[in-house]
Amino acid sequence: LTAVGPAVGYYSFRHGTSGIEESMNAILRGDSADEWEMFTRQLLHQGQTGRDIRLTLDAGWQIQAEELLGDRRGAIVALELLENGRANILTLVSHPGYDPNRLDENFDALLADEDAPLLNRATQGQYQPGLILQPFLLATAVDDGLISLAEAAPSLDAPVLVNGRAQQCLIPPGGDSWADALYARCPGPMVNLGRQIGGDRLAASFDLLGLTMLPADFLAIEAPELEPLADAEMAALGQENLLVSPVQLARTWAALAQDGRLPSLNLVTAVQTLEGEWQPAANPANGSQIISPETAQAILDTLPEQGGVRYFSTAVLSGPEGETNSWFLGLSPQNQPRYVVVVLLESVADTAVAEQIGQRLLNNER
């Protein structure tokens, strides 16, 4: 049950609602949009019967992701890509979690817990993205005609100071191009790119990429407003005001696999009527085009590949105390992606740990 607590949220007479239980509360309570029907029901003292909903969450994915995350703090999001710019949410894992059936008796302890088990890290967690933004910012720079992946990247392996720590390429670059900088996850060229683009244009890029907006209404969360960017160089490194959640990154990452189209996310597949019949839930509108198809494919072709999984991973210094988080973004199968996985591990500096979790999840489900 702890595997599904953060995923679906909770309903409590004492403590209110959260997550899906909050966003779908009217349906689950059995409310009707017909005011006359509601009035008649009350007049006749008829009881109100809650309706059920069917979710896209997959129990197998959810349990396996929870097991892979183990006792680490973090989150896993998995999507299944559909046609016409849509995607189903298969997994929303947040750790540590809680048992929703024991919420009332444990609520005070959960609220006081420093590990914040009531926080759904997959949807509500706000993290500095760091260099995990590199594929997306390079894609927008290519589309804007500022760079090409084949040309030489400036300051390729130059050290960059972040929170007083020197950062360089994650692995030795195999050449001097922007494509090499992306593959090796080199921060030096991003500093130059940030200086070239400037804060206003970077902020516009964050908006375009869907990183400053609510990824889906049904998640019952709020997207924090992006403060003006004071340092364009640090912003291009994902080390400024922008904070993102794993589900936001999953949506933007999925766009690379959908010809540059930002997908609309599905979580509810069907809703029960008052008569007990099942009717398909309304599909969200198609997502917007954020990257050209040609650039999206070129970025994907540049990224590392292992065992049929196309991926990008990096460690990120987050916050003034210098905590290091690890990110993994994966797509599978690599040539015709169907599944998207995002892994975030808090206070884990070794990217290999996040990579192993993401790889195992994707390889088992292909």
N, C-alpha and C positions, 0 to 999 in steps of 0.2 A: 504493500500500500504506500510505502514511502516513495516508491518510484513514480506514482501517479499524483501524489499530493500537490506538489508545485505545478504539475502540468495542467490540472483541471481547476486548481484553486480550492476554496472552501466556502461552505454556507453555514452560518451559525446565528441563532437568535441573539446571542450575547455579543458576538464580535463582528457581525456583518458578513459580507461576501468578498471574494476576490477571484481573479482569473476568469475562467469560463463560467463559473458559477455566478459571477457578477454580470458579465456581458450578456449571458443568456438567461438571466434571472426571470424575466417576464414569461418566457416560454416554459421554463422549468416549474414555475409557480402555477401555470395554467391560465395566465391573464389572457384576455381577449381584446383585440383591437376594436371590436364592436361594442360601443358604449351601451347601446340598448340591451344587448345580450347580458352584459355585466350587471346592468340595473335589474333586469328580470331575474337573474340568478340570485341576486341579493334579496329581492322582494319575496321570492319563493323560498328563501333560506336554503338554497341548494349549495352543497359543498363545492369547493373549487378543486379540481383535479389537475395536478401537474402533468406536463407533457414531457416526453423524452426527446433527446437529440442523439444523432449518430455523428461521431467524430472521425476525422481522418487519422487520428493517432493510432499507431500500430503497436499492439502489445508486445510482439516479439522484438521489434526495434527498441521499444521503450525499456524493456527489461534488460536486453543485452547492453544498451548504452549505460544504464545504471550500474550494471556489473562491471563494465569496463572502467567507468569513472571511479569505482571503488570508494575509498575513504577520502579522496581528494576533494577540495573545494573547487567548484567550477560548473560548467554547463556544456550540454551537447544539444545541437539542433540538427535534425535531419529533414530534408525535403525530398519529395518525389516530383520530378518535373513532368508537366502535362503539356498538351498542345495549346496553342493560342495564348501563350504568355501567362500561364497559370502554374501553380505548384501546390501540392498537398503537404501539410505539415505532418510528418510521421512521428517525430520525436521532439519533446521538450523536456529535457532532463536538467534538473538543478540540484546541486548537492552542496551542503546537507539539505535533506528534505524533512518531511514530517508525515505523520499518519493522520489524514483528515478525519478519521473516525474517533480520534482521541483529542481533537483540537481543543475543545472546551476545557478539559481537565489539564491539558499541557500548555494552554495559551500563554500564561504569564511567564513560564519558563522559556518557551519558544521566543517570546518577545524580548526577554532579557539576554538570550544567548548571543554572544559576540560573533558567532559564525553566521548569524542571520538566516536561520532555516526558513523563515516565512518569506524571504525575498526570493522571487523566481528569477534566478540569475540569467536564465535563457531569454526572458522577455523584459525584465525590469533592471537587470544589471547594467551599470554604466561604467565603461572602461575606456581608458586611452587606447586607441587602436595601434599607435606606433606604425612600424613599417608594414603592417598587414594591409595598409592602404596603397602600397606601392603599385600593384597591378592596375588598380582603378584610376589612380592619378596619372599614371603613364598612359593609360588608354585615352583619357580626356585630353592629355597633352598631344597625343598623336592625332586625334580627331581635330584638334584646334590648329594643327600644322606647326606646333612649336618644336617638335622633335620627330625623328623617325627611329624605329628600333634598331636600324642598322648603323646609324651614325655613332661616332665616338661620344661617350658620356664623360663630362668633366669631373675631375676629382674622384676618379673611380674608387680607389681604395683609401681615400683620405680619411683620417679619424674625425669623428664628430662628437662633440661633448654634449651629452644629455644627462641632466641632473648631476653634473660633475664627473660623469663616467665617459670614457672614450669608447665610441662604437665604430666598428668597421664591418666589412663584408662578412656575412655568416660563413661562407666558404670562399676559397680563393677563386676569383673570377677567371674564366677561361679566355677572355678577350677584353676589348676596351669599349664595346658598344653598349647602348642602352639595354639591349636584350641580355647582354652578359651581366649588366648591373642588376637587372630584374632577377635573373636566375640565381645569382650569388647573394641577393638581398643586401645590396650595398647602399648605405645611407648617404654617402658623400654627394653623389649626383642629385639626390633629392633636395639637398640644401640649396644647390644652385638653381634647381627648377623652381623651388619655392620663391627664391629671390626674383627670378624672372617673371613668374606668374603674378605675384603680389597677393596680399590678403583678401581683397575684395573678390578677385577672380577665383581664388581657392575656396572661399565661402560659397560662391556660386556653384563650383564643382561639387562640393559636399551636398548641396541641395539637389543638384542634378542626379547624383548617385543614390539618392534616397536615404542618405545617412543622417539627415536632420528631421526626418518626418516619422510619424507613427506608421509602423509597417502594416498594421491591420487593425480595424476598429474593434474586432471581437476579442482582442487581447486585453482590453480594459486597462491600458497603461497610458501614461503621458510621455510624450517626447520632450525632453528639456530644450528650451530655446537656446540656440547657439549664440554665445556672446561674440562681439566683434573680435576678429583675430588680431592680436597685437604683434605677433612675430610670425611672418610668413614662412621663414626658414624652418622653424620648429613645427608649424602647422603642416608643412609638406612631409614632415617626419611623423605626423600623427601624435605629436607631443605638445599640442597647444590646448585650445578650449574644447575641441570636438570630443565628445564621449559617445560611445556606441554600445548597443546590446548585441549579443550573439545572433538573435533573430534578424536584426537589421543587416548585419554583415552577411548572413546566409542568403538573404534576398538579393543583395547587391552582387554577391559571388555567383548566384544562380543566373544573373543576367549575362555573364560571360558565356554560359552554356546555352543560352536562349537567344543567340544572335544579337546580344546587346540590349534585349528588352527586359526591363525590370518586371518580374512576375508579380501577379496578384496572388495572395496566399489564401488557401482554403483550409478551414479547420472543421467546419460542420458540413456533412454530406447530405443529411436528411433531417427533417423535423416532423414530429408526430402531430397530427391534427387533433382537434378536440374530439373527433369521432374515433380516434385511434388509428387512423390511416397514416401511412408514411408518404411524405411528399419530398421530392428533392429540394435541397436548399438552393437559394438563388446564388448563382456563381458571381464572383466579383468581376468587375470590368477588366479588360486586358490591361496589362502594365504598359508603361511608357517606354519609348526608345531612349536609352541613355548613352549608348555607345554604338557606333556603326558596326554592322555585322562583320565587316572585313577586319576592323581593329580588334573586336572581341576575339575572333579566331586567331589573329596574330599573337595576341597576349597569351591565349591558352597554349599555342604551339611553343611558346618560349618557356613555359613553366616546367618544373621538374615532373617526372613521371616515374612511378614505381608500381609494378604488378598490375598494370591496367588502370591505376588511379592517378589522375592529374591533380597536383596539390601545390599549395604554397603555405609555408609555415615560418614563424619568427617568434623571438622573445621580445617582450616590450617592457621597458621601465615605466612604471605607472605610479604617479603620486609623488609627493615630496619626500616620502620616506624611502623611496627607491625600491619598492616591491617589484619583482619581475614576474610577469604573467606570460604564458605561452599560448599561441594561437595555431590552429591547424585548419586550413580550408581544403576540402577535397571534393573531387568530382569523379563519378564512375558510371559506366565504363568511359574511358578517356576519349574515344572517338565519337561516341554518341551518348553523351552523359544523360543518365536517367535519375541518378541520386546525387544529392548535395549534402555534405556533412560539415559542420563547423564545431570545433572543439576549443573550449577555453579552459585553461587550468590556472588557477590563482596560486601565486607564490611558487611557481615551478619555472626554473630558468632553462631547463633542458628541453629543447623543442622536440627531441626524439621521443619523449614520453607522450606528448600530444599527437605526434605523427603515428606512433604505434596504435594508440586508441582509435584514431580516425581510420587508419588503414584496415584494422581488424574489423571495424564496423562495416565498412564499405565492401570488403572482400567477402564477408560472410553473407551479404545480402544481394550479391550479384547473381 
